[in-house]
Amino acid sequence: MDDIRFAVLGTGGIGRRTLEVATHRDGLTPVAACDRNGVAIDHDGLDVDELLDATEGNIASGPSDERDVAPDGGAAAGGVKQHGEQAGIVASDQGRETETPIDDVIAEADEIDAVLMALPNLEHDFIPRVAQRFADADYEAVLIDVLKRSRVIGMLEDREQRLVDAGITFVCGAGATPGLLTGAAALAAQSFVEIESVDIWWGVGLKSGYEDNRGTVREDIAHLDGYDIESAREMSEAEIEALIDEHDGRLEFDDMEHADDVLLERAGVCDAEDVTVGGILDVRQDEKPTTTTVSVTGRTFDGETGTNTFQLDDATSMEANVNGPAIGYLKAAVLRNRAGDYGVYGPAELMPTF
Ligand SMILES: NC(=O)c1ccc[n+]([C@@H]2O[C@H](COP(=O)([O-])OP(=O)(O)OC[C@H]3O[C@@H](n4cnc5c(N)ncnc54)[C@H](O)[C@@H]3O)[C@@H](O)[C@H]2O)c1
């Protein structure tokens, strides 16, 4: 495959690791990265090591704000919690401060083959609206996200014709769950002619990565009983710490709104209601508190009922299982885009490329 020039929107816990994982994969040149405060662009290729060193322990994290989403100057919805104007990419020699980081990347989009959106999703229409802005700028290449929420997929489908008209190939929910595990479920389903259930059960240990992954932890809290997207967005860091203390560092989630359900339905594998997603997050130990397992139960053509399972090795980190697939799906999407195949795809509809 020819060299792929790619950008990462959001250099938090996930986006930083996207850049790092990409250095281990062939044919990828990172040419742009941005966070809420700044942007770094170099069409000859960013110096990933320098950028990672500069942002180590210094992520411009927190919920998304709207300041460069609403060109009309629309106010941010709810309180915006920032970690200082100098946090994140502006601390890198390659970075510069900007009020319009995403627009600055869009302005260079003619020379970019793929854009990976590692942005927060606490305002769940944030990523669809960013996609729309690329389409409105007549970007003709690949967009990919690692979002989690089921409801966002419909928002992307609503914009599908606009994306096709622009010439965009969009892969949504292309991280771990949804993402790798959704794709694994679609493969595991092939033994059967009818699927009864898909159960996804994940385990993540984050002790050494907790500081880097506060954005993801905040979003996960929104899935707990008694919390929702709005309340999780408004929580202070101290409130999050207190909640984690109450649970001794271990949060268990049942029946999460994860887009694996609608993405498997899109791919024709089963009904969304037959899919359940849950898991355990432990922010005080690196070991996974439980083994990530996908169980697909179905009926075979000759009348047997069985369960195919797919497990991740406990040694593989969340960051490895999100970013490896995201890059694999990004590469697959570039091949599709170059073949003139545009539109919205989920991770159960195409095979990631290594
Ligand atoms: N599918 C999966 O398996 C999976 C797993 C983990 C995380 N995720 C998703 O990955 C996403 C990123 O998570 P994270 O932990 O890296 O979050 P984070 O908070 O650490 O990072 C978010 C980044 O986005 C930037 N950002 C916020 N608003 C912005 C704006 N208006 N313009 C430009 N940049 C902006 C921030 O500065 C930061 O760099 C989340 O949506 C999370 O749900 C998915």
The ligand as a Gaussian input file, in Angstrom:
#p B3LYP/6-31G(d) Opt

LIG

0 1
 N      -14.080000       2.033000      21.171000
 C      -13.273000       1.812000      22.197000
 O      -12.925000       0.668000      22.487000
 C      -12.727000       2.958000      23.021000
 C      -11.877000       2.697000      24.108000
 C      -11.362000       3.781000      24.829000
 C      -11.715000       5.081000      24.464000
 N      -12.561000       5.278000      23.425000
 C      -12.986000       6.650000      23.024000
 O      -11.854000       7.401000      22.648000
 C      -12.178000       8.795000      22.784000
 C      -10.997000       9.533000      23.343000
 O      -10.759000       9.108000      24.694000
 P       -9.502000       9.649000      25.499000
 O       -9.386000       8.829000      26.743000
 O       -8.323000       9.776000      24.579000
 O      -10.009000      11.121000      25.914000
 P       -9.099000      12.350000      26.414000
 O       -9.994000      13.255000      27.163000
 O       -7.856000      11.855000      27.072000
 O       -8.629000      13.049000      25.057000
 C       -9.496000      13.807000      24.262000
 C       -8.672000      14.712000      23.363000
 O       -9.585000      15.481000      22.549000
 C       -9.178000      16.850000      22.603000
 N      -10.331000      17.736000      22.362000
 C      -11.406000      17.957000      23.147000
 N      -12.226000      18.890000      22.603000
 C      -11.633000      19.268000      21.449000
 C      -11.966000      20.218000      20.436000
 N      -13.084000      20.962000      20.495000
 N      -11.121000      20.349000      19.382000
 C       -9.993000      19.618000      19.295000
 N       -9.624000      18.702000      20.206000
 C      -10.439000      18.537000      21.278000
 C       -8.596000      17.029000      23.981000
 O       -7.762000      18.164000      24.064000
 C       -7.812000      15.705000      24.136000
 O       -6.564000      15.803000      23.483000
 C      -13.430000       8.848000      23.669000
 O      -14.531000       9.203000      22.876000
 C      -13.579000       7.424000      24.168000
 O      -14.932000       7.042000      24.338000
 C      -13.068000       4.246000      22.698000

